[in-house]
Amino acid sequence: MKLQVVELDLKWPDEVSLEDLRSWIFMRLSEFGDPLRWAITSIESTHSPDSLKKLRVEAIVMNLEPLDLG
């Protein structure tokens, strides 16, 4: 088993509602392993026409690795 620190800068799409944000973030973190703990550490609104929000997510994920018995 291996623990890894993951820091992501994500663009929060308009089609992801506030109610669905947690599962959307969890899905993105799952690409790196099994999320144990995570937090949104900052939110930044852009002043662009599409008014995107940028999220900073920091997490600890667990990866299972085969045991080296050699």
Predicted model as a PDB file, atoms N, CA, C, CB and O in Angstrom, pLDDT in the B-factor column:
MODEL        1                                                                  
ATOM      1  N   MET A   1       0.844  -1.164   0.000  1.00 83.00           N  
ATOM      2  CA  MET A   1       0.000   0.000   0.000  1.00 83.00           C  
ATOM      3  C   MET A   1       0.898   1.237   0.000  1.00 83.00           C  
ATOM      4  CB  MET A   1      -0.965  -0.008   1.217  1.00 83.00           C  
ATOM      5  O   MET A   1       1.940   1.262   0.655  1.00 83.00           O  
ATOM      6  N   LYS A   2       0.478   2.257  -0.741  1.00 90.00           N  
ATOM      7  CA  LYS A   2       1.251   3.487  -0.863  1.00 90.00           C  
ATOM      8  C   LYS A   2       0.306   4.678  -0.713  1.00 90.00           C  
ATOM      9  CB  LYS A   2       2.008   3.543  -2.227  1.00 90.00           C  
ATOM     10  O   LYS A   2      -0.749   4.720  -1.346  1.00 90.00           O  
ATOM     11  N   LEU A   3       0.686   5.648   0.128  1.00 92.00           N  
ATOM     12  CA  LEU A   3      -0.071   6.884   0.260  1.00 92.00           C  
ATOM     13  C   LEU A   3       0.593   7.956  -0.584  1.00 92.00           C  
ATOM     14  CB  LEU A   3      -0.170   7.327   1.741  1.00 92.00           C  
ATOM     15  O   LEU A   3       1.819   8.031  -0.668  1.00 92.00           O  
ATOM     16  N   GLN A   4      -0.232   8.782  -1.206  1.00 92.00           N  
ATOM     17  CA  GLN A   4       0.280   9.808  -2.111  1.00 92.00           C  
ATOM     18  C   GLN A   4      -0.480  11.110  -1.872  1.00 92.00           C  
ATOM     19  CB  GLN A   4       0.153   9.357  -3.596  1.00 92.00           C  
ATOM     20  O   GLN A   4      -1.697  11.105  -1.686  1.00 92.00           O  
ATOM     21  N   VAL A   5       0.248  12.219  -1.880  1.00 95.00           N  
ATOM     22  CA  VAL A   5      -0.381  13.541  -1.796  1.00 95.00           C  
ATOM     23  C   VAL A   5      -0.690  13.997  -3.221  1.00 95.00           C  
ATOM     24  CB  VAL A   5       0.549  14.582  -1.050  1.00 95.00           C  
ATOM     25  O   VAL A   5       0.165  13.945  -4.105  1.00 95.00           O  
ATOM     26  N   VAL A   6      -1.917  14.439  -3.422  1.00 95.00           N  
ATOM     27  CA  VAL A   6      -2.355  14.909  -4.744  1.00 95.00           C  
ATOM     28  C   VAL A   6      -2.863  16.341  -4.590  1.00 95.00           C  
ATOM     29  CB  VAL A   6      -3.473  13.970  -5.351  1.00 95.00           C  
ATOM     30  O   VAL A   6      -3.653  16.634  -3.692  1.00 95.00           O  
ATOM     31  N   GLU A   7      -2.408  17.219  -5.462  1.00 97.00           N  
ATOM     32  CA  GLU A   7      -2.894  18.595  -5.515  1.00 97.00           C  
ATOM     33  C   GLU A   7      -3.396  18.853  -6.929  1.00 97.00           C  
ATOM     34  CB  GLU A   7      -1.773  19.623  -5.109  1.00 97.00           C  
ATOM     35  O   GLU A   7      -2.648  18.714  -7.897  1.00 97.00           O  
ATOM     36  N   LEU A   8      -4.669  19.229  -7.040  1.00 96.00           N  
ATOM     37  CA  LEU A   8      -5.276  19.439  -8.346  1.00 96.00           C  
ATOM     38  C   LEU A   8      -5.828  20.853  -8.459  1.00 96.00           C  
ATOM     39  CB  LEU A   8      -6.386  18.413  -8.593  1.00 96.00           C  
ATOM     40  O   LEU A   8      -6.399  21.387  -7.508  1.00 96.00           O  
ATOM     41  N   ASP A   9      -5.655  21.447  -9.619  1.00 95.00           N  
ATOM     42  CA  ASP A   9      -6.334  22.685  -9.974  1.00 95.00           C  
ATOM     43  C   ASP A   9      -7.398  22.294 -10.984  1.00 95.00           C  
ATOM     44  CB  ASP A   9      -5.334  23.780 -10.551  1.00 95.00           C  
ATOM     45  O   ASP A   9      -7.080  21.876 -12.098  1.00 95.00           O  
ATOM     46  N   LEU A  10      -8.657  22.429 -10.599  1.00 95.00           N  
ATOM     47  CA  LEU A  10      -9.773  21.976 -11.423  1.00 95.00           C  
ATOM     48  C   LEU A  10     -10.617  23.160 -11.863  1.00 95.00           C  
ATOM     49  CB  LEU A  10     -10.635  20.958 -10.661  1.00 95.00           C  
ATOM     50  O   LEU A  10     -10.805  24.118 -11.113  1.00 95.00           O  
ATOM     51  N   LYS A  11     -11.118  23.082 -13.075  1.00 92.00           N  
ATOM     52  CA  LYS A  11     -12.090  24.050 -13.563  1.00 92.00           C  
ATOM     53  C   LYS A  11     -13.476  23.453 -13.323  1.00 92.00           C  
ATOM     54  CB  LYS A  11     -11.858  24.392 -15.091  1.00 92.00           C  
ATOM     55  O   LYS A  11     -13.812  22.405 -13.876  1.00 92.00           O  
ATOM     56  N   TRP A  12     -14.266  24.114 -12.508  1.00 91.00           N  
ATOM     57  CA  TRP A  12     -15.603  23.644 -12.148  1.00 91.00           C  
ATOM     58  C   TRP A  12     -16.546  23.934 -13.308  1.00 91.00           C  
ATOM     59  CB  TRP A  12     -16.108  24.322 -10.832  1.00 91.00           C  
ATOM     60  O   TRP A  12     -16.886  25.092 -13.554  1.00 91.00           O  
ATOM     61  N   PRO A  13     -16.977  22.886 -14.031  1.00 88.00           N  
ATOM     62  CA  PRO A  13     -17.854  23.101 -15.188  1.00 88.00           C  
ATOM     63  C   PRO A  13     -19.242  23.597 -14.764  1.00 88.00           C  
ATOM     64  CB  PRO A  13     -17.989  21.803 -15.997  1.00 88.00           C  
ATOM     65  O   PRO A  13     -19.734  23.251 -13.690  1.00 88.00           O  
ATOM     66  N   ASP A  14     -19.853  24.400 -15.610  1.00 85.00           N  
ATOM     67  CA  ASP A  14     -21.193  24.929 -15.336  1.00 85.00           C  
ATOM     68  C   ASP A  14     -22.226  23.817 -15.165  1.00 85.00           C  
ATOM     69  CB  ASP A  14     -21.625  25.863 -16.459  1.00 85.00           C  
ATOM     70  O   ASP A  14     -23.180  23.961 -14.399  1.00 85.00           O  
ATOM     71  N   GLU A  15     -22.034  22.705 -15.882  1.00 90.00           N  
ATOM     72  CA  GLU A  15     -23.026  21.631 -15.830  1.00 90.00           C  
ATOM     73  C   GLU A  15     -22.974  20.818 -14.531  1.00 90.00           C  
ATOM     74  CB  GLU A  15     -22.830  20.709 -17.004  1.00 90.00           C  
ATOM     75  O   GLU A  15     -23.850  19.989 -14.287  1.00 90.00           O  
ATOM     76  N   VAL A  16     -21.962  21.049 -13.707  1.00 92.00           N  
ATOM     77  CA  VAL A  16     -21.861  20.363 -12.414  1.00 92.00           C  
ATOM     78  C   VAL A  16     -22.457  21.280 -11.349  1.00 92.00           C  
ATOM     79  CB  VAL A  16     -20.365  19.989 -12.072  1.00 92.00           C  
ATOM     80  O   VAL A  16     -21.907  22.336 -11.038  1.00 92.00           O  
ATOM     81  N   SER A  17     -23.595  20.853 -10.796  1.00 92.00           N  
ATOM     82  CA  SER A  17     -24.264  21.663  -9.783  1.00 92.00           C  
ATOM     83  C   SER A  17     -23.538  21.565  -8.447  1.00 92.00           C  
ATOM     84  CB  SER A  17     -25.724  21.226  -9.626  1.00 92.00           C  
ATOM     85  O   SER A  17     -22.688  20.697  -8.251  1.00 92.00           O  
ATOM     86  N   LEU A  18     -23.878  22.453  -7.544  1.00 92.00           N  
ATOM     87  CA  LEU A  18     -23.286  22.423  -6.214  1.00 92.00           C  
ATOM     88  C   LEU A  18     -23.578  21.088  -5.523  1.00 92.00           C  
ATOM     89  CB  LEU A  18     -23.816  23.593  -5.366  1.00 92.00           C  
ATOM     90  O   LEU A  18     -22.730  20.556  -4.806  1.00 92.00           O  
ATOM     91  N   GLU A  19     -24.777  20.554  -5.743  1.00 96.00           N  
ATOM     92  CA  GLU A  19     -25.154  19.275  -5.145  1.00 96.00           C  
ATOM     93  C   GLU A  19     -24.314  18.118  -5.678  1.00 96.00           C  
ATOM     94  CB  GLU A  19     -26.623  18.999  -5.396  1.00 96.00           C  
ATOM     95  O   GLU A  19     -24.095  17.135  -4.971  1.00 96.00           O  
ATOM     96  N   ASP A  20     -23.843  18.226  -6.916  1.00 96.00           N  
ATOM     97  CA  ASP A  20     -23.051  17.159  -7.545  1.00 96.00           C  
ATOM     98  C   ASP A  20     -21.544  17.386  -7.438  1.00 96.00           C  
ATOM     99  CB  ASP A  20     -23.433  17.032  -9.003  1.00 96.00           C  
ATOM    100  O   ASP A  20     -20.761  16.550  -7.887  1.00 96.00           O  
ATOM    101  N   LEU A  21     -21.136  18.500  -6.852  1.00 96.00           N  
ATOM    102  CA  LEU A  21     -19.717  18.850  -6.811  1.00 96.00           C  
ATOM    103  C   LEU A  21     -18.886  17.813  -6.064  1.00 96.00           C  
ATOM    104  CB  LEU A  21     -19.538  20.208  -6.166  1.00 96.00           C  
ATOM    105  O   LEU A  21     -17.803  17.455  -6.524  1.00 96.00           O  
ATOM    106  N   ARG A  22     -19.366  17.324  -4.924  1.00 96.00           N  
ATOM    107  CA  ARG A  22     -18.611  16.355  -4.138  1.00 96.00           C  
ATOM    108  C   ARG A  22     -18.322  15.093  -4.943  1.00 96.00           C  
ATOM    109  CB  ARG A  22     -19.371  16.001  -2.864  1.00 96.00           C  
ATOM    110  O   ARG A  22     -17.185  14.620  -4.960  1.00 96.00           O  
ATOM    111  N   SER A  23     -19.328  14.545  -5.606  1.00 96.00           N  
ATOM    112  CA  SER A  23     -19.104  13.316  -6.383  1.00 96.00           C  
ATOM    113  C   SER A  23     -18.221  13.577  -7.595  1.00 96.00           C  
ATOM    114  CB  SER A  23     -20.440  12.718  -6.834  1.00 96.00           C  
ATOM    115  O   SER A  23     -17.445  12.706  -7.989  1.00 96.00           O  
ATOM    116  N   TRP A  24     -18.324  14.768  -8.198  1.00 97.00           N  
ATOM    117  CA  TRP A  24     -17.467  15.112  -9.335  1.00 97.00           C  
ATOM    118  C   TRP A  24     -16.005  15.179  -8.901  1.00 97.00           C  
ATOM    119  CB  TRP A  24     -17.902  16.456  -9.956  1.00 97.00           C  
ATOM    120  O   TRP A  24     -15.130  14.656  -9.591  1.00 97.00           O  
ATOM    121  N   ILE A  25     -15.736  15.820  -7.761  1.00 97.00           N  
ATOM    122  CA  ILE A  25     -14.358  15.897  -7.246  1.00 97.00           C  
ATOM    123  C   ILE A  25     -13.853  14.500  -6.898  1.00 97.00           C  
ATOM    124  CB  ILE A  25     -14.284  16.825  -5.997  1.00 97.00           C  
ATOM    125  O   ILE A  25     -12.724  14.144  -7.235  1.00 97.00           O  
ATOM    126  N   PHE A  26     -14.686  13.711  -6.224  1.00 96.00           N  
ATOM    127  CA  PHE A  26     -14.291  12.351  -5.849  1.00 96.00           C  
ATOM    128  C   PHE A  26     -13.924  11.524  -7.083  1.00 96.00           C  
ATOM    129  CB  PHE A  26     -15.424  11.661  -5.070  1.00 96.00           C  
ATOM    130  O   PHE A  26     -12.953  10.769  -7.063  1.00 96.00           O  
ATOM    131  N   MET A  27     -14.706  11.672  -8.153  1.00 96.00           N  
ATOM    132  CA  MET A  27     -14.425  10.955  -9.401  1.00 96.00           C  
ATOM    133  C   MET A  27     -13.070  11.382  -9.975  1.00 96.00           C  
ATOM    134  CB  MET A  27     -15.549  11.210 -10.435  1.00 96.00           C  
ATOM    135  O   MET A  27     -12.296  10.543 -10.437  1.00 96.00           O  
ATOM    136  N   ARG A  28     -12.789  12.673  -9.946  1.00 96.00           N  
ATOM    137  CA  ARG A  28     -11.503  13.165 -10.455  1.00 96.00           C  
ATOM    138  C   ARG A  28     -10.335  12.645  -9.612  1.00 96.00           C  
ATOM    139  CB  ARG A  28     -11.490  14.704 -10.476  1.00 96.00           C  
ATOM    140  O   ARG A  28      -9.293  12.275 -10.154  1.00 96.00           O  
ATOM    141  N   LEU A  29     -10.510  12.617  -8.291  1.00 95.00           N  
ATOM    142  CA  LEU A  29      -9.456  12.114  -7.405  1.00 95.00           C  
ATOM    143  C   LEU A  29      -9.253  10.617  -7.565  1.00 95.00           C  
ATOM    144  CB  LEU A  29      -9.788  12.434  -5.955  1.00 95.00           C  
ATOM    145  O   LEU A  29      -8.137  10.124  -7.398  1.00 95.00           O  
ATOM    146  N   SER A  30     -10.306   9.893  -7.884  1.00 94.00           N  
ATOM    147  CA  SER A  30     -10.222   8.436  -8.029  1.00 94.00           C  
ATOM    148  C   SER A  30      -9.287   8.020  -9.157  1.00 94.00           C  
ATOM    149  CB  SER A  30     -11.602   7.859  -8.276  1.00 94.00           C  
ATOM    150  O   SER A  30      -8.833   6.877  -9.191  1.00 94.00           O  
ATOM    151  N   GLU A  31      -8.995   8.932 -10.078  1.00 93.00           N  
ATOM    152  CA  GLU A  31      -8.049   8.642 -11.154  1.00 93.00           C  
ATOM    153  C   GLU A  31      -6.637   8.410 -10.604  1.00 93.00           C  
ATOM    154  CB  GLU A  31      -8.037   9.791 -12.175  1.00 93.00           C  
ATOM    155  O   GLU A  31      -5.803   7.797 -11.270  1.00 93.00           O  
ATOM    156  N   PHE A  32      -6.371   8.902  -9.387  1.00 93.00           N  
ATOM    157  CA  PHE A  32      -5.046   8.800  -8.781  1.00 93.00           C  
ATOM    158  C   PHE A  32      -4.960   7.720  -7.707  1.00 93.00           C  
ATOM    159  CB  PHE A  32      -4.657  10.125  -8.188  1.00 93.00           C  
ATOM    160  O   PHE A  32      -3.864   7.377  -7.266  1.00 93.00           O  
ATOM    161  N   GLY A  33      -6.093   7.185  -7.285  1.00 93.00           N  
ATOM    162  CA  GLY A  33      -6.133   6.167  -6.239  1.00 93.00           C  
ATOM    163  C   GLY A  33      -7.417   6.317  -5.438  1.00 93.00           C  
ATOM    164  O   GLY A  33      -8.332   7.033  -5.844  1.00 93.00           O  
ATOM    165  N   ASP A  34      -7.477   5.643  -4.306  1.00 94.00           N  
ATOM    166  CA  ASP A  34      -8.651   5.682  -3.439  1.00 94.00           C  
ATOM    167  C   ASP A  34      -8.513   6.870  -2.479  1.00 94.00           C  
ATOM    168  CB  ASP A  34      -8.815   4.336  -2.649  1.00 94.00           C  
ATOM    169  O   ASP A  34      -7.665   6.838  -1.588  1.00 94.00           O  
ATOM    170  N   PRO A  35      -9.337   7.923  -2.647  1.00 95.00           N  
ATOM    171  CA  PRO A  35      -9.198   9.102  -1.789  1.00 95.00           C  
ATOM    172  C   PRO A  35      -9.522   8.776  -0.325  1.00 95.00           C  
ATOM    173  CB  PRO A  35     -10.113  10.228  -2.290  1.00 95.00           C  
ATOM    174  O   PRO A  35     -10.593   8.249  -0.024  1.00 95.00           O  
ATOM    175  N   LEU A  36      -8.595   9.092   0.573  1.00 95.00           N  
ATOM    176  CA  LEU A  36      -8.823   8.898   1.999  1.00 95.00           C  
ATOM    177  C   LEU A  36      -9.345  10.181   2.638  1.00 95.00           C  
ATOM    178  CB  LEU A  36      -7.533   8.443   2.693  1.00 95.00           C  
ATOM    179  O   LEU A  36     -10.320  10.156   3.389  1.00 95.00           O  
ATOM    180  N   ARG A  37      -8.691  11.299   2.335  1.00 96.00           N  
ATOM    181  CA  ARG A  37      -9.097  12.612   2.835  1.00 96.00           C  
ATOM    182  C   ARG A  37      -8.835  13.630   1.742  1.00 96.00           C  
ATOM    183  CB  ARG A  37      -8.338  12.990   4.151  1.00 96.00           C  
ATOM    184  O   ARG A  37      -7.845  13.545   1.016  1.00 96.00           O  
ATOM    185  N   TRP A  38      -9.728  14.585   1.638  1.00 97.00           N  
ATOM    186  CA  TRP A  38      -9.513  15.640   0.656  1.00 97.00           C  
ATOM    187  C   TRP A  38     -10.221  16.906   1.117  1.00 97.00           C  
ATOM    188  CB  TRP A  38     -10.015  15.207  -0.745  1.00 97.00           C  
ATOM    189  O   TRP A  38     -11.121  16.872   1.956  1.00 97.00           O  
ATOM    190  N   ALA A  39      -9.785  18.026   0.541  1.00 98.00           N  
ATOM    191  CA  ALA A  39     -10.373  19.314   0.884  1.00 98.00           C  
ATOM    192  C   ALA A  39     -10.240  20.272  -0.291  1.00 98.00           C  
ATOM    193  CB  ALA A  39      -9.706  19.903   2.142  1.00 98.00           C  
ATOM    194  O   ALA A  39      -9.268  20.227  -1.045  1.00 98.00           O  
ATOM    195  N   ILE A  40     -11.232  21.135  -0.428  1.00 97.00           N  
ATOM    196  CA  ILE A  40     -11.120  22.268  -1.345  1.00 97.00           C  
ATOM    197  C   ILE A  40     -10.396  23.353  -0.563  1.00 97.00           C  
ATOM    198  CB  ILE A  40     -12.544  22.763  -1.880  1.00 97.00           C  
ATOM    199  O   ILE A  40     -10.901  23.833   0.452  1.00 97.00           O  
ATOM    200  N   THR A  41      -9.222  23.738  -1.029  1.00 97.00           N  
ATOM    201  CA  THR A  41      -8.426  24.707  -0.280  1.00 97.00           C  
ATOM    202  C   THR A  41      -8.529  26.128  -0.835  1.00 97.00           C  
ATOM    203  CB  THR A  41      -6.985  24.277  -0.272  1.00 97.00           C  
ATOM    204  O   THR A  41      -8.130  27.085  -0.171  1.00 97.00           O  
ATOM    205  N   SER A  42      -9.064  26.268  -2.048  1.00 96.00           N  
ATOM    206  CA  SER A  42      -9.341  27.614  -2.558  1.00 96.00           C  
ATOM    207  C   SER A  42     -10.317  27.536  -3.720  1.00 96.00           C  
ATOM    208  CB  SER A  42      -8.036  28.320  -2.998  1.00 96.00           C  
ATOM    209  O   SER A  42     -10.403  26.534  -4.430  1.00 96.00           O  
ATOM    210  N   ILE A  43     -11.048  28.629  -3.886  1.00 93.00           N  
ATOM    211  CA  ILE A  43     -11.970  28.800  -5.013  1.00 93.00           C  
ATOM    212  C   ILE A  43     -11.697  30.172  -5.593  1.00 93.00           C  
ATOM    213  CB  ILE A  43     -13.485  28.646  -4.575  1.00 93.00           C  
ATOM    214  O   ILE A  43     -11.655  31.171  -4.875  1.00 93.00           O  
ATOM    215  N   GLU A  44     -11.513  30.207  -6.903  1.00 91.00           N  
ATOM    216  CA  GLU A  44     -11.216  31.474  -7.571  1.00 91.00           C  
ATOM    217  C   GLU A  44     -12.193  31.653  -8.726  1.00 91.00           C  
ATOM    218  CB  GLU A  44      -9.736  31.517  -8.077  1.00 91.00           C  
ATOM    219  O   GLU A  44     -12.294  30.784  -9.592  1.00 91.00           O  
ATOM    220  N   SER A  45     -12.901  32.752  -8.746  1.00 84.00           N  
ATOM    221  CA  SER A  45     -13.783  33.065  -9.867  1.00 84.00           C  
ATOM    222  C   SER A  45     -12.989  33.820 -10.913  1.00 84.00           C  
ATOM    223  CB  SER A  45     -15.017  33.891  -9.404  1.00 84.00           C  
ATOM    224  O   SER A  45     -12.271  34.770 -10.603  1.00 84.00           O  
ATOM    225  N   THR A  46     -13.126  33.390 -12.145  1.00 72.00           N  
ATOM    226  CA  THR A  46     -12.456  34.107 -13.223  1.00 72.00           C  
ATOM    227  C   THR A  46     -13.371  35.231 -13.701  1.00 72.00           C  
ATOM    228  CB  THR A  46     -12.086  33.145 -14.399  1.00 72.00           C  
ATOM    229  O   THR A  46     -14.585  35.187 -13.500  1.00 72.00           O  
ATOM    230  N   HIS A  47     -12.793  36.202 -14.314  1.00 71.00           N  
ATOM    231  CA  HIS A  47     -13.572  37.329 -14.830  1.00 71.00           C  
ATOM    232  C   HIS A  47     -13.752  37.209 -16.336  1.00 71.00           C  
ATOM    233  CB  HIS A  47     -12.892  38.662 -14.482  1.00 71.00           C  
ATOM    234  O   HIS A  47     -13.894  38.205 -17.046  1.00 71.00           O  
ATOM    235  N   SER A  48     -13.743  35.969 -16.802  1.00 66.00           N  
ATOM    236  CA  SER A  48     -13.927  35.723 -18.228  1.00 66.00           C  
ATOM    237  C   SER A  48     -15.427  35.656 -18.540  1.00 66.00           C  
ATOM    238  CB  SER A  48     -13.210  34.406 -18.662  1.00 66.00           C  
ATOM    239  O   SER A  48     -16.245  35.536 -17.627  1.00 66.00           O  
ATOM    240  N   PRO A  49     -15.785  35.733 -19.813  1.00 64.00           N  
ATOM    241  CA  PRO A  49     -17.207  35.689 -20.192  1.00 64.00           C  
ATOM    242  C   PRO A  49     -17.925  34.422 -19.730  1.00 64.00           C  
ATOM    243  CB  PRO A  49     -17.333  35.808 -21.689  1.00 64.00           C  
ATOM    244  O   PRO A  49     -19.124  34.457 -19.454  1.00 64.00           O  
ATOM    245  N   ASP A  50     -17.204  33.306 -19.644  1.00 65.00           N  
ATOM    246  CA  ASP A  50     -17.859  32.070 -19.207  1.00 65.00           C  
ATOM    247  C   ASP A  50     -17.909  31.941 -17.681  1.00 65.00           C  
ATOM    248  CB  ASP A  50     -17.136  30.868 -19.798  1.00 65.00           C  
ATOM    249  O   ASP A  50     -18.487  30.985 -17.163  1.00 65.00           O  
ATOM    250  N   SER A  51     -17.323  32.872 -16.973  1.00 66.00           N  
ATOM    251  CA  SER A  51     -17.317  32.958 -15.506  1.00 66.00           C  
ATOM    252  C   SER A  51     -17.024  31.619 -14.830  1.00 66.00           C  
ATOM    253  CB  SER A  51     -18.650  33.484 -15.017  1.00 66.00           C  
ATOM    254  O   SER A  51     -17.755  31.186 -13.939  1.00 66.00           O  
ATOM    255  N   LEU A  52     -15.956  30.980 -15.264  1.00 78.00           N  
ATOM    256  CA  LEU A  52     -15.548  29.719 -14.660  1.00 78.00           C  
ATOM    257  C   LEU A  52     -15.053  29.928 -13.240  1.00 78.00           C  
ATOM    258  CB  LEU A  52     -14.465  29.053 -15.497  1.00 78.00           C  
ATOM    259  O   LEU A  52     -14.572  31.000 -12.872  1.00 78.00           O  
ATOM    260  N   LYS A  53     -15.190  28.859 -12.450  1.00 89.00           N  
ATOM    261  CA  LYS A  53     -14.606  28.854 -11.119  1.00 89.00           C  
ATOM    262  C   LYS A  53     -13.472  27.844 -11.116  1.00 89.00           C  
ATOM    263  CB  LYS A  53     -15.669  28.518 -10.025  1.00 89.00           C  
ATOM    264  O   LYS A  53     -13.618  26.737 -11.633  1.00 89.00           O  
ATOM    265  N   LYS A  54     -12.345  28.225 -10.535  1.00 92.00           N  
ATOM    266  CA  LYS A  54     -11.199  27.324 -10.411  1.00 92.00           C  
ATOM    267  C   LYS A  54     -11.125  26.852  -8.965  1.00 92.00           C  
ATOM    268  CB  LYS A  54      -9.863  28.028 -10.847  1.00 92.00           C  
ATOM    269  O   LYS A  54     -11.179  27.654  -8.032  1.00 92.00           O  
ATOM    270  N   LEU A  55     -11.002  25.550  -8.796  1.00 95.00           N  
ATOM    271  CA  LEU A  55     -10.905  24.952  -7.473  1.00 95.00           C  
ATOM    272  C   LEU A  55      -9.508  24.400  -7.267  1.00 95.00           C  
ATOM    273  CB  LEU A  55     -11.960  23.845  -7.288  1.00 95.00           C  
ATOM    274  O   LEU A  55      -8.918  23.833  -8.187  1.00 95.00           O  
ATOM    275  N   ARG A  56      -8.981  24.562  -6.079  1.00 97.00           N  
ATOM    276  CA  ARG A  56      -7.733  23.916  -5.676  1.00 97.00           C  
ATOM    277  C   ARG A  56      -8.135  22.817  -4.701  1.00 97.00           C  
ATOM    278  CB  ARG A  56      -6.698  24.948  -5.024  1.00 97.00           C  
ATOM    279  O   ARG A  56      -8.730  23.093  -3.659  1.00 97.00           O  
ATOM    280  N   VAL A  57      -7.809  21.567  -5.040  1.00 98.00           N  
ATOM    281  CA  VAL A  57      -8.160  20.421  -4.206  1.00 98.00           C  
ATOM    282  C   VAL A  57      -6.880  19.730  -3.777  1.00 98.00           C  
ATOM    283  CB  VAL A  57      -9.100  19.434  -4.959  1.00 98.00           C  
ATOM    284  O   VAL A  57      -6.020  19.429  -4.605  1.00 98.00           O  
ATOM    285  N   GLU A  58      -6.755  19.481  -2.491  1.00 98.00           N  
ATOM    286  CA  GLU A  58      -5.615  18.753  -1.952  1.00 98.00           C  
ATOM    287  C   GLU A  58      -6.143  17.479  -1.311  1.00 98.00           C  
ATOM    288  CB  GLU A  58      -4.810  19.620  -0.922  1.00 98.00           C  
ATOM    289  O   GLU A  58      -7.169  17.495  -0.630  1.00 98.00           O  
ATOM    290  N   ALA A  59      -5.432  16.366  -1.533  1.00 97.00           N  
ATOM    291  CA  ALA A  59      -5.939  15.078  -1.063  1.00 97.00           C  
ATOM    292  C   ALA A  59      -4.808  14.120  -0.719  1.00 97.00           C  
ATOM    293  CB  ALA A  59      -6.842  14.452  -2.113  1.00 97.00           C  
ATOM    294  O   ALA A  59      -3.665  14.286  -1.144  1.00 97.00           O  
ATOM    295  N   ILE A  60      -5.168  13.120   0.061  1.00 96.00           N  
ATOM    296  CA  ILE A  60      -4.324  11.954   0.312  1.00 96.00           C  
ATOM    297  C   ILE A  60      -5.053  10.776  -0.328  1.00 96.00           C  
ATOM    298  CB  ILE A  60      -4.056  11.721   1.875  1.00 96.00           C  
ATOM    299  O   ILE A  60      -6.209  10.505  -0.003  1.00 96.00           O  
ATOM    300  N   VAL A  61      -4.379  10.080  -1.234  1.00 95.00           N  
ATOM    301  CA  VAL A  61      -4.978   8.914  -1.876  1.00 95.00           C  
ATOM    302  C   VAL A  61      -4.137   7.682  -1.580  1.00 95.00           C  
ATOM    303  CB  VAL A  61      -5.111   9.130  -3.402  1.00 95.00           C  
ATOM    304  O   VAL A  61      -2.932   7.769  -1.339  1.00 95.00           O  
ATOM    305  N   MET A  62      -4.799   6.539  -1.604  1.00 94.00           N  
ATOM    306  CA  MET A  62      -4.132   5.273  -1.333  1.00 94.00           C  
ATOM    307  C   MET A  62      -4.092   4.452  -2.614  1.00 94.00           C  
ATOM    308  CB  MET A  62      -4.849   4.494  -0.198  1.00 94.00           C  
ATOM    309  O   MET A  62      -5.095   4.318  -3.315  1.00 94.00           O  
ATOM    310  N   ASN A  63      -2.923   3.910  -2.906  1.00 87.00           N  
ATOM    311  CA  ASN A  63      -2.757   3.026  -4.057  1.00 87.00           C  
ATOM    312  C   ASN A  63      -2.318   1.660  -3.548  1.00 87.00           C  
ATOM    313  CB  ASN A  63      -1.721   3.606  -5.079  1.00 87.00           C  
ATOM    314  O   ASN A  63      -1.421   1.559  -2.712  1.00 87.00           O  
ATOM    315  N   LEU A  64      -2.947   0.625  -4.048  1.00 79.00           N  
ATOM    316  CA  LEU A  64      -2.537  -0.726  -3.681  1.00 79.00           C  
ATOM    317  C   LEU A  64      -1.480  -1.183  -4.655  1.00 79.00           C  
ATOM    318  CB  LEU A  64      -3.741  -1.704  -3.669  1.00 79.00           C  
ATOM    319  O   LEU A  64      -1.675  -1.127  -5.869  1.00 79.00           O  
ATOM    320  N   GLU A  65      -0.379  -1.627  -4.134  1.00 71.00           N  
ATOM    321  CA  GLU A  65       0.712  -2.149  -4.958  1.00 71.00           C  
ATOM    322  C   GLU A  65       0.958  -3.591  -4.582  1.00 71.00           C  
ATOM    323  CB  GLU A  65       2.006  -1.308  -4.787  1.00 71.00           C  
ATOM    324  O   GLU A  65       0.805  -3.949  -3.414  1.00 71.00           O  
ATOM    325  N   PRO A  66       1.333  -4.430  -5.527  1.00 60.00           N  
ATOM    326  CA  PRO A  66       1.624  -5.816  -5.185  1.00 60.00           C  
ATOM    327  C   PRO A  66       2.814  -5.906  -4.242  1.00 60.00           C  
ATOM    328  CB  PRO A  66       1.890  -6.631  -6.446  1.00 60.00           C  
ATOM    329  O   PRO A  66       3.771  -5.141  -4.358  1.00 60.00           O  
ATOM    330  N   LEU A  67       2.745  -6.839  -3.315  1.00 52.00           N  
ATOM    331  CA  LEU A  67       3.853  -7.061  -2.380  1.00 52.00           C  
ATOM    332  C   LEU A  67       5.041  -7.684  -3.087  1.00 52.00           C  
ATOM    333  CB  LEU A  67       3.409  -7.954  -1.218  1.00 52.00           C  
ATOM    334  O   LEU A  67       4.886  -8.592  -3.903  1.00 52.00           O  
ATOM    335  N   ASP A  68       6.230  -7.187  -2.767  1.00 57.00           N  
ATOM    336  CA  ASP A  68       7.459  -7.759  -3.312  1.00 57.00           C  
ATOM    337  C   ASP A  68       7.954  -8.819  -2.340  1.00 57.00           C  
ATOM    338  CB  ASP A  68       8.549  -6.657  -3.553  1.00 57.00           C  
ATOM    339  O   ASP A  68       8.558  -8.492  -1.318  1.00 57.00           O  
ATOM    340  N   LEU A  69       7.705 -10.082  -2.648  1.00 52.00           N  
ATOM    341  CA  LEU A  69       8.080 -11.166  -1.749  1.00 52.00           C  
ATOM    342  C   LEU A  69       9.419 -11.791  -2.159  1.00 52.00           C  
ATOM    343  CB  LEU A  69       6.983 -12.235  -1.725  1.00 52.00           C  
ATOM    344  O   LEU A  69       9.845 -12.785  -1.570  1.00 52.00           O  
ATOM    345  N   GLY A  70      10.076 -11.217  -3.155  1.00 54.00           N  
ATOM    346  CA  GLY A  70      11.301 -11.759  -3.708  1.00 54.00           C  
ATOM    347  C   GLY A  70      12.454 -11.546  -2.838  1.00 54.00           C  
ATOM    348  O   GLY A  70      13.566 -11.953  -3.176  1.00 54.00           O  
TER     349      GLY A  70                                                      
ENDMDL                                                                          
END                                                                             
